[in-house]
Amino acid sequence: MGYVERVEVKGTPRHVFGIIARLEWEVEVWMDAPTGDSSDSIIVRIPCTSEAEAVDLVRVWEEAWGL
C-alpha cells in the first residue's frame, strides 16, 4: 500500500498541473518563493498511481488554495 508524506515549505501555491512524464502520472505544484522574489519559485512534484488520482489531487489543491 502507498504512504502519505508531509512536506512543509514556505511559499504560497500559485499553479497546479496534472502532467504525464515518462508514462507516469504526477502533479506539479508551483509556489512563490518564500523570499517574495518574483523571479524565484518552488516546484513540488507529487507522483500519482493513475490519471484519476492526479486529476483528483489537482482538484484538491485548486479548491484548497483557490487556484
C-alpha positions, -999 to +999 in steps of 0.1 A: +000+000+000+011+036-005+021+062+020+015+098+027+044+121+030+041+156+045+064+183+033+064+218+048+075+246+026+072+284+030+055+298+000+021+302-015+009+278-042+001+297-074-003+269-100-010+232-100-008+209-130-016+172-137+011+160-160+024+128-175+061+123-175+079+092-186+045+075-189+039+080-152+014+105-138+023+132-114+010+165-101+033+196-103+027+225-079+044+258-084+048+280-054+061+315-048+095+317-032+094+324+005+116+354-001+088+370-022+112+374-051+090+370-083+119+355-102+122+325-079+097+297-073+095+263-057+082+233-078+069+203-060+062+171-079+038+146-064+038+111-080+004+095-086-006+060-094-031+069-121-046+097-142-077+097-119-056+102-088-037+130-105-070+147-115-084+144-080-052+157-064-052+187-088-088+194-078-080+192-041-051+218-045-073+241-066-101+241-041-078+244-010-058+274-024-084+290-047-063+283-079 
